[in-house]
């Protein structure tokens, strides 16, 4: 009997390890890549590239290769201060934005001079995104500042080309690139957030008329990316991938106070009835009331 139990335990242990190995990668970071050159366009090998996140003081340092190439991998989303220094050249500093699941290309051109001299690039040329399938990246400013009905971050998905919300809301309300609303793959910090029954997201799932049943507050979201043609590591579904990243905090205490008002007299006129549909809420007595 003991031998039988041991065999079964070993079998389940091996099965669990096999499942763990087969899990797909969860992407919650981005990369910075580029080339370090001199003013003539020649490669600068052995240059020191240092990236610092001002919010957390997270620091990463790499050295450029033989042809001046460098890559900072698995960087948390942040606007980094990237400095490049090499013997016989002035130190060059510029801001580089890292977003989730994206590879940002940032090339540096060094000027001849002393390392102690610093050249700060304030207005750099637009950085190039080399990530496949990325259609849009929505940052904190747009998530917090743009008006959204019910503070539902998915309302902002409409600014991404190819995204269509079902008129009137309902439970399955977002179609991307003409695919079924159940084909979307929702993630929070790289972890799957899919409701296997309805096909929408579990946290932040819309209820009746598109109102979120479980709110994922806009104020806790750092950014989210939309991949209409996601790469293979996302798995689960074949549709678009919506990867939400939560704020990680900083080294300083801070807070946010936000007020959202919604009244009937601020709503638009119905296109068919030419009237404004009254906004109703349910008070503690269970009666319908107009908040205006």
Backbone torsions as a table, in degrees:
resi	resn	phi	psi	omega
1	UNK	NA	-45.1	179.0
2	UNK	-61.2	-39.3	-179.1
3	UNK	-64.6	-38.9	179.7
4	UNK	-64.3	-44.3	178.2
5	UNK	-62.6	-39.7	179.6
6	UNK	-64.0	-40.7	179.0
7	UNK	-64.0	-43.5	179.4
8	UNK	-64.4	-42.0	179.9
9	UNK	-61.9	-43.5	179.3
10	UNK	-62.9	-39.4	-179.9
11	UNK	-62.4	-48.9	-179.3
12	UNK	-66.9	-33.1	177.7
13	UNK	-65.4	-44.9	178.4
14	UNK	-63.5	-40.5	179.6
15	UNK	-63.8	-42.2	179.7
16	UNK	-64.4	-41.1	178.5
17	UNK	-65.6	-37.6	178.8
18	UNK	-65.4	-39.6	178.3
19	UNK	-66.1	-38.8	-179.5
20	UNK	-64.9	-39.5	-179.6
21	UNK	-67.2	-32.4	-175.2
22	UNK	-82.8	-3.0	179.1
23	UNK	-63.9	139.8	-179.9
24	UNK	-75.8	157.0	-178.1
25	UNK	-69.1	144.0	178.0
26	UNK	-107.1	119.6	-175.1
27	UNK	-98.2	114.7	176.8
28	UNK	-127.4	7.5	-176.9
29	UNK	-130.3	176.6	176.9
30	UNK	-134.3	176.7	-178.1
31	UNK	-124.8	153.3	169.7
32	UNK	-119.0	128.2	179.4
33	UNK	-137.5	156.9	-180.0
34	UNK	172.8	-167.1	-177.7
35	UNK	-133.0	140.7	176.5
36	UNK	-103.1	123.0	-176.8
37	UNK	-129.7	163.6	171.5
38	UNK	-92.8	-176.0	-175.5
39	UNK	-67.6	-20.7	178.1
40	UNK	-88.8	-3.7	-179.1
41	UNK	93.2	3.0	177.9
42	UNK	-78.1	149.4	-178.7
43	UNK	-70.8	141.8	176.3
44	UNK	-110.5	105.1	179.7
45	UNK	-86.9	151.0	176.3
46	UNK	75.9	12.7	177.2
47	UNK	-73.6	148.0	179.9
48	UNK	-97.5	121.7	179.9
49	UNK	-111.9	121.1	-178.4
50	UNK	-123.9	129.0	178.3
51	UNK	-116.2	129.5	-179.0
52	UNK	-125.5	129.5	173.9
53	UNK	-89.6	114.4	-176.4
54	UNK	-60.8	-28.2	-176.5
55	UNK	-71.1	-40.4	-174.4
56	UNK	-117.5	-6.9	-175.3
57	UNK	64.0	20.0	173.9
58	UNK	-64.6	129.6	-174.5
59	UNK	-126.9	134.2	175.4
60	UNK	-131.7	139.9	-178.2
61	UNK	-133.5	134.6	174.7
62	UNK	-136.8	170.9	179.0
63	UNK	-119.9	137.5	-179.7
64	UNK	-68.6	150.2	-177.6
65	UNK	-82.7	-166.2	-174.0
66	UNK	-66.9	-26.5	178.3
67	UNK	-107.8	19.9	176.9
68	UNK	82.7	4.4	-177.1
69	UNK	-78.4	150.6	175.1
70	UNK	-149.6	162.2	177.2
71	UNK	-154.6	126.3	173.5
72	UNK	-104.8	110.3	-173.3
73	UNK	-101.0	157.0	174.4
74	UNK	53.6	52.4	179.2
75	UNK	-95.0	131.6	176.2
76	UNK	-65.4	148.8	-177.8
77	UNK	-62.0	129.4	-177.2
78	UNK	-177.4	162.1	170.5
79	UNK	-94.0	100.7	-173.1
80	UNK	-85.3	147.0	167.1
81	UNK	-93.6	108.5	-176.3
82	UNK	-104.7	123.9	179.0
83	UNK	-117.3	140.7	179.7
84	UNK	-125.7	127.8	-179.1
85	UNK	-135.3	147.9	177.6
86	UNK	-154.8	153.3	-178.8
87	UNK	-61.2	127.1	179.2
88	UNK	88.5	3.0	-179.4
89	UNK	-129.4	153.3	173.6
90	UNK	-71.4	147.9	176.8
91	UNK	-75.8	130.7	-179.9
92	UNK	-110.8	133.2	-177.6
93	UNK	-126.2	136.3	176.6
94	UNK	-151.3	161.9	178.1
95	UNK	-92.2	135.4	179.0
96	UNK	-131.9	126.3	-178.8
97	UNK	-92.3	127.9	176.7
98	UNK	-108.8	127.4	178.3
99	UNK	-121.7	164.0	-173.7
100	UNK	-63.8	132.9	173.2
101	UNK	61.8	22.8	179.4
102	UNK	-122.0	150.4	176.1
103	UNK	-110.4	113.3	-178.5
104	UNK	-96.7	127.9	-179.8
105	UNK	-96.9	123.2	-179.7
106	UNK	-134.5	104.7	178.0
107	UNK	-90.1	149.6	-179.8
108	UNK	-125.1	137.5	175.0
109	UNK	-118.9	116.5	-174.5
110	UNK	-92.8	145.3	177.2
111	UNK	-101.7	146.2	-180.0
112	UNK	-67.2	135.5	-179.9
113	UNK	164.6	-164.9	179.5
114	UNK	-87.0	147.0	179.0
115	UNK	-60.8	-29.9	-178.9
116	UNK	-69.5	-18.6	177.2
117	UNK	-82.4	138.9	-176.1
118	UNK	-121.5	132.7	174.7
119	UNK	-111.1	115.1	180.0
120	UNK	-99.6	121.6	179.9
121	UNK	-90.3	106.7	-177.6
122	UNK	-86.1	-41.6	-177.9
123	UNK	-121.1	88.6	-178.6
124	UNK	-88.9	161.3	175.4
125	UNK	-64.9	153.5	-179.0
126	UNK	-55.2	133.6	178.7
127	UNK	-74.9	147.9	-175.0
128	UNK	-98.8	133.6	177.5
129	UNK	-96.8	119.4	-178.7
130	UNK	-102.1	11.7	-176.8
131	UNK	-80.3	135.0	-179.4
132	UNK	-77.8	141.2	171.4
133	UNK	80.7	-5.6	-179.5
134	UNK	-77.6	122.4	178.7
135	UNK	-105.7	-27.9	-178.5
136	UNK	-160.7	146.8	173.1
137	UNK	-128.0	122.5	-177.1
138	UNK	-107.0	117.4	-174.3
139	UNK	-90.6	178.1	-175.4
140	UNK	-60.2	-40.8	-176.0
141	UNK	-59.9	-44.8	-179.6
142	UNK	-71.5	-35.4	179.9
143	UNK	-63.3	-42.7	-176.0
144	UNK	-81.1	-40.0	-170.5
145	UNK	-87.0	-30.8	-178.3
146	UNK	-70.7	137.1	179.8
147	UNK	-69.6	126.4	179.8
148	UNK	-129.0	138.3	-179.3
149	UNK	-72.2	118.6	179.6
150	UNK	74.3	13.9	-178.7
151	UNK	56.3	39.2	179.8
152	UNK	-95.8	115.4	-175.0
153	UNK	-63.0	-23.1	-178.8
154	UNK	-68.1	-17.1	175.6
155	UNK	-62.7	-27.2	-178.5
156	UNK	-78.6	-13.7	178.3
157	UNK	-60.9	-22.6	-177.5
158	UNK	-64.7	-18.0	178.9
159	UNK	-81.3	-2.7	176.2
160	UNK	-91.3	128.1	178.3
161	UNK	-56.6	136.5	177.7
162	UNK	91.0	-1.3	-179.9
163	UNK	-98.1	131.0	179.9
164	UNK	-132.1	126.1	175.9
165	UNK	-94.5	138.2	178.8
166	UNK	-61.0	128.0	178.7
167	UNK	-56.3	130.0	179.2
168	UNK	88.4	-8.9	176.9
169	UNK	94.0	-108.9	-174.3
170	UNK	78.7	-174.0	-173.3
171	UNK	-80.4	-42.5	-177.2
172	UNK	-106.8	93.5	-162.7
173	UNK	-117.0	-2.6	-176.2
174	UNK	-119.9	119.9	175.2
175	UNK	-114.4	131.3	-177.0
176	UNK	-122.9	125.9	179.6
177	UNK	58.5	33.6	175.9
178	UNK	76.7	5.6	-179.9
179	UNK	-84.1	168.6	178.7
180	UNK	-61.6	150.3	178.7
181	UNK	-66.6	-19.9	178.9
182	UNK	-86.3	-0.8	-175.8
183	UNK	-89.3	-9.6	-177.1
184	UNK	-70.9	145.9	179.4
185	UNK	-113.3	109.7	-176.6
186	UNK	-98.5	137.1	178.3
187	UNK	-136.1	148.6	172.1
188	UNK	-124.4	117.2	-175.9
189	UNK	50.9	38.8	176.8
190	UNK	83.9	-8.3	179.5
191	UNK	-95.6	139.6	-175.7
192	UNK	-64.2	135.0	-177.7
193	UNK	-126.4	44.4	-176.6
194	UNK	-99.8	135.1	172.1
195	UNK	-87.4	113.3	-173.5
196	UNK	-71.2	-13.9	-179.3
197	UNK	-91.0	-54.3	-177.6
198	UNK	-85.2	-24.1	-179.7
199	UNK	90.8	-7.5	177.8
200	UNK	-91.7	-165.4	178.1
201	UNK	-81.9	153.9	-179.9
202	UNK	-79.2	-56.8	176.1
203	UNK	-87.6	122.2	-175.7
204	UNK	93.2	11.4	-179.1
205	UNK	-64.6	131.6	179.9
206	UNK	-71.8	144.7	175.4
207	UNK	-99.3	-146.8	-179.3
208	UNK	-64.2	136.1	179.3
209	UNK	61.8	23.0	175.1
210	UNK	83.4	-1.5	179.2
211	UNK	-72.7	129.2	-176.4
212	UNK	-60.8	131.4	177.0
213	UNK	-80.5	-36.2	175.7
214	UNK	-128.4	108.4	-170.5
215	UNK	-79.2	129.8	168.3
216	UNK	-101.8	100.5	-170.1
217	UNK	-56.9	134.8	178.3
218	UNK	-59.6	-31.5	-174.7
219	UNK	-71.1	-16.9	179.8
220	UNK	-97.1	-3.6	-177.5
221	UNK	-92.3	128.3	176.8
222	UNK	-81.1	-48.2	178.7
223	UNK	-170.4	169.4	169.5
224	UNK	-148.0	148.9	179.9
225	UNK	-114.9	153.0	178.2
226	UNK	-123.0	120.1	175.8
227	UNK	-110.9	112.1	178.4
228	UNK	-75.7	-27.8	176.2
229	UNK	-125.6	75.8	-174.3
230	UNK	-67.9	153.6	177.0
231	UNK	-75.3	170.1	-168.1
232	UNK	-65.5	-24.8	-173.4
233	UNK	-67.7	-16.8	-179.9
234	UNK	-74.4	-41.3	174.7
235	UNK	61.3	-156.8	177.4
236	UNK	63.2	-64.0	-177.4
237	UNK	-128.2	159.1	-177.3
238	UNK	-95.3	-1.0	-178.7
239	UNK	-87.5	-159.3	-178.1
240	UNK	-68.4	152.6	179.0
241	UNK	-112.0	125.6	179.1
242	UNK	-114.7	107.1	-173.7
243	UNK	-107.1	109.8	-179.0
244	UNK	-95.2	132.2	177.0
245	UNK	-113.9	128.8	179.8
246	UNK	-85.8	154.3	179.0
247	UNK	-66.8	138.8	-178.1
248	UNK	-97.8	-6.8	-179.1
249	UNK	87.6	174.3	179.5
250	UNK	-133.2	-173.0	179.0
251	UNK	-84.8	-1.9	-179.9
252	UNK	-116.2	148.9	175.5
253	UNK	-75.9	135.9	177.7
254	UNK	-156.7	162.7	179.6
255	UNK	-148.9	178.3	-177.7
256	UNK	-146.1	134.4	175.9
257	UNK	-117.7	126.5	-176.3
258	UNK	-137.0	137.4	177.5
259	UNK	-122.5	130.0	178.5
260	UNK	-120.4	116.7	179.0
261	UNK	-107.2	138.9	179.9
262	UNK	-141.8	116.8	-179.0
263	UNK	-131.3	161.1	-178.3
264	UNK	-62.6	-39.5	-174.8
265	UNK	-72.4	-6.7	175.8
266	UNK	-100.1	-4.2	-179.2
267	UNK	-81.9	155.6	179.9
268	UNK	-78.2	159.8	178.3
269	UNK	-75.4	137.8	177.1
270	UNK	-63.4	133.0	-174.8
271	UNK	-66.7	-24.1	-176.9
272	UNK	-95.6	-51.8	-176.5
273	UNK	-82.5	-13.6	-177.9
274	UNK	59.7	26.1	177.6
275	UNK	-128.3	163.5	176.3
276	UNK	-93.8	121.3	178.9
277	UNK	-72.1	121.4	-178.0
278	UNK	-59.7	140.8	175.9
279	UNK	-89.2	123.9	-176.1
280	UNK	-116.8	144.5	172.3
281	UNK	-126.6	164.1	179.0
282	UNK	-107.0	119.2	179.4
283	UNK	-83.4	179.3	-175.5
284	UNK	-62.8	-24.8	179.3
285	UNK	-81.9	-4.3	178.3
286	UNK	86.8	9.3	180.0
287	UNK	-95.2	153.8	177.5
288	UNK	-82.2	135.0	-177.7
289	UNK	-139.9	144.8	176.1
290	UNK	-91.8	117.0	-177.6
291	UNK	-65.1	-15.4	179.5
292	UNK	-79.6	NA	NA
